[in-house]
Amino acid sequence: MDAFTAGLLQRIKAAETDLTIARETGDDFLADVEQAELDDLHRLAAEHGVNLTAA
């Protein structure tokens, strides 16, 4: 796994964790921000052929 893929997967994991926390604490604004970040990271992964189902 190259550094780009590893970094991307790490950022996705962090965004997923932050999204869960935001939802659990009822912070709707932060949840929206984290969901947008997660959507962008998934788009970036798709553009670069990073398989997220195997991660």
Helices and strands as residue ranges (DSSP letters): H 3-24, H 28-47
